[in-house]
């Protein structure tokens, strides 16, 4: 059975732009290679952290929204823990209301960018 999940992770700020893209690509490939369906991806950019983590006060935030088997989540989180470029991550299982809200938010953001263009 496939559930919908959302994972937000923070990449260390000391990396260059290509290194950050490579880290994001790595986790995207892990998700797609494990029979999971990528729904949405957002790059939130560099943000200030609420408190210092590993003596760093900023980090690059990234969001993945995907459908996956529950067994895969522990594998994915193990990969996040093993990668020294990731300073924090959080995975949340979305219920039907959260999924609907997320889709609505994506559509609003899409409409907003279309109006600006």
C-alpha positions as CSV (number, residue, x, y, z in Angstrom):
1,X,0.0,0.0,0.0
2,X,1.3,3.4,-1.0
3,X,1.1,6.3,1.5
4,X,1.9,9.9,0.8
5,X,4.8,11.4,2.6
6,X,6.5,14.8,2.8
7,X,10.2,15.1,3.7
8,X,11.9,18.4,4.5
9,X,15.7,18.3,4.9
10,X,18.3,20.9,5.5
11,X,21.7,20.8,3.7
12,X,24.7,22.3,5.3
13,X,25.4,25.9,4.2
14,X,29.1,25.4,3.5
15,X,28.5,23.6,0.2
16,X,28.6,25.2,-3.3
17,X,25.5,25.3,-5.5
18,X,26.6,22.3,-7.6
19,X,27.3,20.3,-4.4
20,X,23.8,21.1,-3.1
21,X,22.2,20.1,-6.4
22,X,24.1,16.8,-6.3
23,X,23.0,16.0,-2.8
24,X,19.3,16.8,-3.7
25,X,19.7,14.6,-6.9
26,X,21.0,11.7,-4.8
27,X,18.0,11.6,-2.5
28,X,15.6,12.1,-5.4
29,X,17.2,9.1,-7.2
30,X,16.9,7.0,-4.0
31,X,13.2,7.8,-3.9
32,X,12.5,7.0,-7.5
33,X,14.7,3.8,-7.6
34,X,12.7,2.3,-4.7
35,X,9.4,2.2,-6.6
36,X,8.2,5.4,-5.1
37,X,6.4,8.1,-7.0
38,X,7.7,11.7,-6.7
39,X,4.8,14.1,-6.6
40,X,6.4,17.5,-5.9
41,X,9.7,19.1,-5.1
42,X,10.5,22.5,-3.7
43,X,13.7,24.4,-3.1
44,X,13.2,26.8,-0.3
45,X,16.7,28.2,-0.5
46,X,18.9,29.4,2.4
47,X,17.1,30.2,5.6
48,X,18.1,31.0,9.1
49,X,17.8,28.2,11.6
50,X,15.8,28.6,14.8
51,X,18.9,27.5,16.8
52,X,22.5,26.6,15.8
53,X,23.0,23.0,14.5
54,X,26.6,21.8,14.3
55,X,27.7,25.4,14.9
56,X,25.8,26.6,11.8
57,X,23.1,29.2,11.9
58,X,21.8,28.8,8.3
59,X,21.0,26.0,5.9
60,X,19.5,25.2,2.5
61,X,16.0,23.8,2.9
62,X,14.4,21.4,0.4
63,X,11.1,19.6,0.3
64,X,10.1,16.3,-1.3
65,X,6.5,15.1,-1.6
66,X,6.1,11.5,-2.7
67,X,4.1,8.3,-2.5
68,X,5.9,5.3,-1.1
69,X,5.6,2.1,0.9
70,X,6.0,2.5,4.6
71,X,9.0,0.1,4.7
72,X,11.0,2.4,2.5
73,X,10.9,5.4,4.9
74,X,13.3,3.8,7.4
75,X,15.7,3.1,4.4
76,X,15.5,6.7,3.3
77,X,16.0,8.1,6.8
78,X,19.1,5.9,7.2
79,X,20.5,7.4,4.0
80,X,19.8,10.9,5.4
81,X,21.7,10.0,8.6
82,X,24.7,8.6,6.7
83,X,25.1,11.7,4.5
84,X,27.2,14.3,6.3
85,X,25.8,17.1,4.1
86,X,22.4,16.8,5.7
87,X,22.1,18.5,9.1
88,X,18.4,17.8,9.8
89,X,15.5,16.1,8.2
90,X,11.8,15.4,9.0
91,X,9.5,12.9,7.3
92,X,5.7,13.2,7.8
93,X,3.0,10.9,6.6
94,X,0.2,12.9,5.0
95,X,-3.4,12.0,5.7
96,X,-6.1,12.7,3.1
97,X,-6.7,16.2,4.4
98,X,-3.0,17.1,4.4
99,X,-2.7,15.7,0.9
100,X,-5.6,17.8,-0.3
101,X,-4.2,20.9,1.4
102,X,-0.8,20.3,-0.2
103,X,-2.3,19.9,-3.7
104,X,-4.3,23.1,-3.2
105,X,-1.2,25.0,-2.1
106,X,0.8,23.7,-5.1
107,X,-2.0,24.9,-7.5
108,X,-2.2,28.3,-5.9
109,X,1.6,28.7,-6.2
110,X,1.4,27.6,-9.8
111,X,-1.4,30.1,-10.6
112,X,0.6,32.9,-8.8
113,X,3.7,32.2,-10.9
114,X,1.7,32.1,-14.1
115,X,0.2,35.5,-13.4
116,X,3.7,37.0,-12.8
117,X,5.0,35.6,-16.1
